[in-house]
Amino acid sequence: MTNETCENKSIGLNNIDKIALSSWFGIAGLAAITGNAVVVWLIAKNASLRTVSNIFITSLAVADFFVGLVIAPVWISRCLYSDQYEHKFALAIDYLWIHTTVATTFNLSCITLERNIAIFHPLRYQEILTEKRCFAAIATIWFMSLALPFSRFFINGDSSAIMALWMAFTVITVLIPMIIIVLSSVRILRAAAHQSKRVVPSSNLAKQDEIKRNKKNYKAAKTVSIVVGLFVVSWLPSLVTSFVNYFTQSGYCGLLYYYNTVWLWVEAVAFTSSGINPWVYCLRNRLYYQALNRSFRSRLNRASSFNS
C-alpha cells in the first residue's frame, strides 16, 4: 500500500493526546535523569556502595539515565509529529529504542541472576562473581545493545519485513529477559523466605551470621522483585501489543496507525520504569539511604558554613 491510500484514515494523535503523552514522557524523563544520576553519584562517592552487586545496578542506572536524557526527548518529538506518515528520524528512533531496551532488560536479567548466585551459592559468591567477570558481562550487554539495532538499517519499506524484524526484537529484548527475570525472582523469593525462617541456637555465632546474611539477601530479593514487578507491568503492554499487531497484520496503513498511535502509549508505560527504578533502590536499601543522608547533610553543612 502507498501513502496515498491512507489519506482517508486517521493516523496520529489528536492535540489532547499529544499534550498528555508529551507531558508524560517529560515527567518520566526528568525522574529518570534525576534519580539515576543520584544513584550513580552515590555509588561513585561512597566506597561502601562499590560492591559486585552494585556494579550491575550502576549499569542499569546508566541505561535508565540515557532513557531520560535521550529517549524521552525523542519520543516527545514522535508525539508532536505523530500525524506525519513517516518521521524523518524514524530509523534513528528505532535504533535508540532497541539500544535502550536491550541495555535495560539485559541489565535487569543480570541483577536477578546475581541475586540467585548470592542466595543459592553464598559461599562461592566471590569465586563465581569476580569483578573481571562482572565487567565482562556488562561490556557484553552494552556491545549487544549497540550492535543489534544496526540490523534495522538494512530493512526499510517492506512492512511485512519490518514487522518480522520487530517481532524478533520483541522476543529477544523483552520476552526472553522477562521469562528469565520472572522465573529467577520466583526462585529467589521462595528460597529467601525459607532461609529467613530458619531457627538456630543463639549461642552459635556462625549460624547467627548466616541468618543475618540470609535476611539481608531476602530484603534485597524483595527489592529486586519490586523492580522486576514494575518491569513486567511496564513492558507487558508492549509485548502483548507487538504480538497482536504481528498476528493481525493490517498492511501499510495498519502499521502506520500502530507505529504513530498505539506504540506511543505502550512505550510511555514501558519507559516510565526507568524513572521509578532508582527510587525503589534508594528507598528500600539502607546503605543507599544512609549514603544519601550523609551526602546531603555534608553539603548542607558546607553551604551553611560558607554563608556564615
C-alpha positions as CSV (number, residue, x, y, z in Angstrom):
1,M,0.0,0.0,0.0
2,T,1.2,3.6,-0.6
3,N,0.9,6.7,1.4
4,E,-2.0,8.0,-0.8
5,T,-4.2,5.0,0.1
6,C,-4.0,6.1,3.7
7,E,-5.1,9.6,3.2
8,N,-8.7,9.0,4.4
9,K,-7.6,7.1,7.6
10,S,-6.9,8.8,10.9
11,I,-3.2,8.2,11.6
12,G,-1.6,10.0,14.5
13,L,-2.6,11.6,17.8
14,N,-5.1,14.4,18.4
15,N,-3.9,17.5,20.1
16,I,-5.0,16.5,23.6
17,D,-3.2,13.2,23.3
18,K,-0.1,14.9,22.1
19,I,0.0,17.2,25.1
20,A,-0.8,14.3,27.5
21,L,1.8,12.0,26.1
22,S,4.5,14.7,25.8
23,S,3.9,15.7,29.4
24,W,4.1,12.0,30.5
25,F,7.4,11.5,28.7
26,G,8.8,14.7,30.0
27,I,8.0,13.9,33.7
28,A,9.2,10.3,33.3
29,G,12.4,11.5,31.6
30,L,13.1,14.1,34.3
31,A,12.6,11.5,37.0
32,A,14.9,9.1,35.2
33,I,17.6,11.7,34.8
34,T,17.4,12.9,38.4
35,G,17.0,9.5,40.2
36,N,19.6,7.6,38.2
37,A,22.2,10.4,38.4
38,V,21.8,10.4,42.1
39,V,22.3,6.6,42.2
40,V,25.5,6.7,40.1
41,W,26.8,9.7,42.1
42,L,26.2,7.9,45.4
43,I,28.0,4.7,44.2
44,A,30.9,6.7,42.9
45,K,31.2,8.8,46.1
46,N,30.8,6.1,48.7
47,A,33.2,3.2,48.9
48,S,30.7,1.1,50.9
49,L,28.4,1.0,47.9
50,R,31.1,-0.2,45.4
51,T,30.1,-3.8,45.7
52,V,29.8,-6.5,43.0
53,S,26.0,-6.3,43.2
54,N,26.1,-2.6,42.7
55,I,28.2,-2.9,39.5
56,F,25.1,-4.2,37.8
57,I,22.9,-1.6,39.5
58,T,25.2,1.1,38.2
59,S,25.0,-0.3,34.7
60,L,21.2,-0.3,34.9
61,A,21.2,3.2,36.3
62,V,23.3,4.4,33.4
63,A,20.9,2.7,30.9
64,D,17.9,4.3,32.6
65,F,19.7,7.7,32.8
66,F,20.1,7.7,29.0
67,V,16.4,6.7,28.6
68,G,15.6,10.0,30.4
69,L,18.3,12.1,28.6
70,V,17.9,10.8,25.1
71,I,14.8,8.7,24.6
72,A,12.3,10.9,26.4
73,P,13.0,14.0,24.2
74,V,13.0,11.8,21.1
75,W,9.6,10.3,21.9
76,I,8.2,13.7,22.7
77,S,9.2,14.6,19.2
78,R,7.4,11.5,17.9
79,C,4.3,12.5,19.8
80,L,4.3,16.0,18.4
81,Y,4.8,14.8,14.8
82,S,2.7,11.6,15.1
83,D,0.4,12.7,12.3
84,Q,3.2,12.5,9.7
85,Y,3.2,9.3,7.7
86,E,6.9,8.7,8.1
87,H,9.0,10.6,10.7
88,K,12.3,11.9,9.2
89,F,14.3,10.3,12.0
90,A,12.4,7.0,12.1
91,L,15.4,4.8,11.7
92,A,17.4,6.7,14.4
93,I,14.4,6.4,16.7
94,D,14.1,2.7,16.1
95,Y,17.9,2.3,16.7
96,L,17.6,4.2,20.0
97,W,14.6,2.1,21.1
98,I,16.3,-1.2,20.5
99,H,19.5,0.1,22.2
100,T,17.9,1.3,25.4
101,T,15.6,-1.7,25.6
102,V,18.4,-4.2,25.3
103,A,20.5,-2.3,27.9
104,T,17.6,-2.1,30.4
105,T,16.2,-5.6,30.1
106,F,19.6,-7.4,29.9
107,N,20.9,-5.5,32.9
108,L,17.8,-6.4,34.9
109,S,18.4,-10.0,33.9
110,C,21.9,-9.8,35.2
111,I,20.7,-8.3,38.5
112,T,18.3,-11.2,39.1
113,L,20.9,-13.8,38.2
114,E,23.4,-12.1,40.5
115,R,20.8,-12.4,43.4
116,N,20.3,-16.1,42.5
117,I,24.0,-16.7,43.0
118,A,24.1,-14.7,46.2
119,I,21.3,-16.8,47.7
120,F,21.9,-20.2,46.3
121,H,25.7,-20.2,46.4
122,P,26.7,-17.7,49.2
123,L,30.0,-19.5,50.0
124,R,31.1,-19.4,46.4
125,Y,29.7,-16.0,45.6
126,Q,33.1,-14.2,45.4
127,E,34.6,-17.0,43.5
128,I,31.8,-17.1,40.9
129,L,31.2,-13.3,40.5
130,T,34.6,-11.8,40.3
131,E,34.9,-8.1,39.2
132,K,36.5,-9.2,36.0
133,R,33.5,-11.4,35.1
134,C,31.0,-8.8,36.1
135,F,32.7,-6.1,33.9
136,A,32.9,-8.6,31.1
137,A,29.2,-9.3,31.3
138,I,28.4,-5.6,31.4
139,A,30.7,-4.9,28.4
140,T,28.9,-7.7,26.5
141,I,25.5,-6.2,27.3
142,W,26.5,-2.7,26.1
143,F,28.1,-4.1,23.0
144,M,25.0,-6.1,22.1
145,S,22.8,-3.1,22.8
146,L,24.9,-1.0,20.3
147,A,25.4,-3.8,17.7
148,L,21.9,-5.4,17.5
149,P,20.0,-2.3,16.3
150,F,22.1,-1.9,13.2
151,S,20.0,-4.7,11.5
152,R,17.2,-2.2,11.4
153,F,19.0,-0.1,8.8
154,F,19.1,-3.0,6.3
155,I,15.3,-3.4,6.2
156,N,13.2,-0.5,5.0
157,G,10.0,0.0,3.0
158,D,8.6,-3.6,3.3
159,S,6.0,-3.6,6.0
160,S,6.0,-7.4,6.5
161,A,9.8,-7.5,6.8
162,I,9.8,-4.6,9.3
163,M,7.1,-6.3,11.4
164,A,9.0,-9.6,11.3
165,L,12.1,-7.8,12.5
166,W,10.2,-6.1,15.3
167,M,8.8,-9.4,16.3
168,A,12.3,-10.9,16.6
169,F,13.5,-7.9,18.6
170,T,10.5,-8.1,20.9
171,V,11.2,-11.8,21.6
172,I,15.0,-11.1,22.2
173,T,14.7,-7.9,24.1
174,V,11.5,-8.3,26.1
175,L,10.1,-11.8,26.1
176,I,13.3,-13.8,26.9
177,P,14.5,-11.4,29.6
178,M,11.0,-11.3,31.1
179,I,11.0,-15.1,31.4
180,I,14.5,-15.1,33.0
181,I,13.6,-12.3,35.4
182,V,10.2,-13.8,36.5
183,L,11.5,-17.3,37.0
184,S,14.6,-16.1,38.8
185,S,12.6,-13.8,41.0
186,V,10.1,-16.5,42.0
187,R,13.0,-18.8,42.8
188,I,14.8,-16.1,44.8
189,L,11.7,-15.2,46.9
190,R,10.9,-18.9,47.7
191,A,14.4,-19.6,48.8
192,A,14.9,-16.3,50.7
193,A,11.6,-16.8,52.5
194,H,12.6,-20.3,53.5
195,Q,16.1,-19.2,54.7
196,S,14.8,-16.3,56.7
197,K,12.6,-18.6,58.8
198,R,15.4,-20.9,59.8
199,V,15.8,-21.0,63.6
200,V,19.3,-21.7,65.1
201,P,20.7,-21.6,68.7
202,S,21.6,-18.0,69.7
203,S,24.9,-19.1,71.1
204,N,26.1,-20.2,67.7
205,L,27.7,-17.1,66.3
206,A,28.4,-18.6,62.9
207,K,24.8,-19.6,62.5
208,Q,23.7,-16.1,63.6
209,D,25.9,-14.5,60.9
210,E,24.3,-16.8,58.4
211,I,20.9,-15.8,59.5
212,K,21.8,-12.1,59.2
213,R,23.2,-12.7,55.7
214,N,20.0,-14.6,54.7
215,K,17.8,-11.8,56.0
216,K,19.9,-9.3,54.1
217,N,19.6,-11.3,50.9
218,Y,15.8,-11.7,51.5
219,K,15.4,-7.9,51.7
220,A,17.5,-7.4,48.6
221,A,15.4,-10.1,46.9
222,K,12.2,-8.3,47.7
223,T,13.7,-5.1,46.3
224,V,14.7,-6.8,43.1
225,S,11.2,-8.4,42.9
226,I,9.6,-4.9,43.2
227,V,11.8,-3.7,40.4
228,V,11.0,-6.8,38.4
229,G,7.3,-6.4,39.1
230,L,7.5,-2.9,37.8
231,F,9.4,-4.1,34.7
232,V,6.7,-6.7,33.9
233,V,3.9,-4.3,34.4
234,S,5.6,-1.7,32.3
235,W,6.8,-3.9,29.4
236,L,3.9,-6.4,29.2
237,P,1.7,-4.0,27.2
238,S,4.5,-3.5,24.7
239,L,4.9,-7.3,24.5
240,V,1.2,-8.0,24.0
241,T,0.7,-5.2,21.5
242,S,3.6,-6.4,19.4
243,F,2.2,-10.0,19.3
244,V,-1.3,-8.8,18.5
245,N,-0.1,-6.4,15.7
246,Y,2.1,-9.1,14.2
247,F,-0.5,-11.8,14.1
248,T,-3.2,-9.4,12.8
249,Q,-1.2,-7.6,10.2
250,S,-3.3,-5.0,8.5
251,G,-1.0,-3.7,5.8
252,Y,0.8,-0.4,5.5
253,C,-2.0,1.7,7.0
254,G,-2.3,-0.6,9.9
255,L,1.4,-0.5,10.5
256,L,1.4,3.3,10.4
257,Y,-1.5,3.6,12.8
258,Y,0.2,1.1,15.2
259,Y,3.6,3.0,14.9
260,N,2.2,6.5,15.2
261,T,-0.6,6.0,17.8
262,V,-0.7,2.7,19.8
263,W,3.0,2.3,20.1
264,L,3.4,5.7,21.6
265,W,1.1,4.9,24.5
266,V,2.6,1.5,25.3
267,E,6.2,2.9,25.2
268,A,5.1,5.7,27.6
269,V,4.2,2.9,30.0
270,A,7.4,1.0,29.3
271,F,9.9,3.8,29.7
272,T,8.3,5.0,32.9
273,S,10.0,2.2,34.8
274,S,13.4,3.9,34.1
275,G,12.2,6.8,36.3
276,I,10.9,4.5,39.1
277,N,13.8,2.0,39.5
278,P,16.3,4.4,41.2
279,W,13.8,5.5,43.8
280,V,13.0,1.9,44.7
281,Y,16.7,1.1,45.3
282,C,17.3,4.2,47.4
283,L,14.1,4.0,49.5
284,R,14.5,0.2,50.3
285,N,18.3,-0.1,50.6
286,R,19.6,1.0,54.0
287,L,23.1,1.7,52.7
288,Y,21.8,3.9,49.9
289,Y,19.5,5.8,52.2
290,Q,22.3,6.4,54.7
291,A,24.7,7.5,52.0
292,L,22.1,9.8,50.6
293,N,21.6,11.4,54.1
294,R,25.3,11.7,54.7
295,S,26.0,13.3,51.3
296,F,23.2,15.9,51.5
297,R,23.9,16.7,55.2
298,S,27.5,17.3,54.4
299,R,26.6,19.6,51.5
300,L,24.1,21.5,53.6
301,N,26.7,21.9,56.4
302,R,29.2,23.2,53.9
303,A,26.7,25.7,52.5
304,S,25.7,26.9,56.0
305,S,29.4,27.3,56.9
306,F,30.1,29.2,53.7
307,N,27.2,31.5,54.3
308,S,28.2,32.1,57.9
